[in-house]
Amino acid sequence: MKEVTFTVLENSPLAPRTFRMKLAGDTSAIRCSGEFVQVAVEGKFLRRPISVHDCDWETLTLVYKVVGEGTAVLSAKRPGDRVRALTGLGNSFDVDSCPHKALLLGGGVGAAPLYLLAKELCAQGKEMTVILGFNTASEVMLADEFEQIGADVHIATMDGSAGTRGFVTDVLRLKNIPYDYFYACGPKPMLKAVCSAIHTPGEVSLEERMGCGAGFCYGCSIQTKNGPRRVCKDGPVFKKEELIW
Ligand SMILES: Cc1cc2nc3c(=O)[nH]c(=O)nc-3n(C[C@H](O)[C@H](O)[C@H](O)COP(=O)(O)OP(=O)(O)OC[C@H]3O[C@@H](n4cnc5c(N)ncnc54)[C@H](O)[C@@H]3O)c2cc1C
């Protein structure tokens, strides 16, 4: 865990109310996909957890949706501004658990943490199908990025304005997609539907309101089949079999 002051390189709109923020700074505490950072926001006591979307030796990229005051403050940052964040938080996706063919399912901004995971799966030579779900065509994002790293990408929109009409699980129902392991991130109802529709092993990244984000306050505890777990410290990634919906 490391406190880092980053410099904003880019903070540009990606979709309605959704931004991609590229930061320069010390990324040495960030190990792999699935982790998150706790971003300090001026005027707010609690930091805001945002997943690692992409990361290299010198830059960290976040993708976030403006839902309240904290993320609105972030969206006003300009190149050259500073952003403080606690880095190296949370566990990670387990790339080794996927035998050969990974299925990645992202709902809305839940697509963000799957990108670094996709790069790691690609580096291990695993095949990948990505299903991204949104409300409508104007919200579709990151599809090109996943395609560029060799994923077979499918889109679902609730109003049918892009891809398959319906949920990510409708794409699964209608198309014959080969996979032997899955990874999912998105709103809770989507994750619940995914876990009941898919019969292979897999894992999901959960979101809970968080206090400290580092395991001390127990504010984000959930009940699992293995007892209470902190989403920030024991998660945010949990195996499907552990979860109680
Ligand atoms: C591990 C983790 C990773 C996350 N990664 C991302 C990410 O990559 N991109 C992204 O856009 N968001 C992500 N989130 C959600 C993000 O933290 C919240 O949207 C953000 O903190 C809201 O701050 P705010 O001050 O703008 O809104 P607030 O004023 O705090 O809240 C506004 C609305 O958002 C809801 N909300 C706030 N926090 C959460 C939360 N943690 N989960 C669900 N709903 C929440 C509130 O209930 C309220 O309706 C993540 C959350 C967690 C726990």
The ligand as a Gaussian input file, in Angstrom:
#p B3LYP/6-31G(d) Opt

LIG

0 1
 C      -13.578000      -1.660000      -5.258000
 C      -14.367000      -0.599000      -5.998000
 C      -13.975000      -0.256000      -7.270000
 C      -14.693000       0.739000      -7.975000
 N      -14.282000       1.034000      -9.236000
 C      -14.927000       1.984000      -9.925000
 C      -14.503000       2.334000     -11.241000
 O      -13.527000       1.785000     -11.785000
 N      -15.190000       3.304000     -11.887000
 C      -16.286000       3.934000     -11.312000
 O      -16.898000       4.776000     -11.948000
 N      -16.705000       3.608000     -10.085000
 C      -16.063000       2.667000      -9.368000
 N      -16.488000       2.362000      -8.094000
 C      -17.649000       3.104000      -7.528000
 C      -17.144000       4.461000      -7.037000
 O      -16.308000       4.272000      -5.924000
 C      -18.315000       5.364000      -6.629000
 O      -19.134000       5.598000      -7.751000
 C      -17.806000       6.688000      -6.088000
 O      -17.157000       6.484000      -4.868000
 C      -18.955000       7.666000      -5.894000
 O      -18.435000       8.839000      -5.304000
 P      -19.210000      10.228000      -5.422000
 O      -18.698000      11.142000      -4.350000
 O      -19.178000      10.743000      -6.802000
 O      -20.689000       9.829000      -5.142000
 P      -21.462000       9.753000      -3.739000
 O      -22.086000      11.088000      -3.488000
 O      -20.621000       9.134000      -2.691000
 O      -22.584000       8.722000      -4.173000
 C      -23.421000       8.990000      -5.292000
 C      -24.192000       7.733000      -5.664000
 O      -23.305000       6.649000      -5.984000
 C      -23.561000       5.532000      -5.163000
 N      -22.276000       4.939000      -4.738000
 C      -21.293000       5.548000      -4.073000
 N      -20.273000       4.697000      -3.827000
 C      -20.642000       3.518000      -4.338000
 C      -20.041000       2.244000      -4.394000
 N      -18.868000       1.988000      -3.854000
 N      -20.709000       1.271000      -5.006000
 C      -21.916000       1.495000      -5.550000
 N      -22.536000       2.678000      -5.529000
 C      -21.917000       3.676000      -4.928000
 C      -24.281000       6.099000      -3.965000
 O      -25.128000       5.128000      -3.359000
 C      -25.062000       7.234000      -4.540000
 O      -26.267000       6.796000      -5.111000
 C      -15.813000       1.375000      -7.372000
 C      -16.200000       1.030000      -6.079000
 C      -15.493000       0.048000      -5.403000
 C      -15.915000      -0.329000      -4.013000

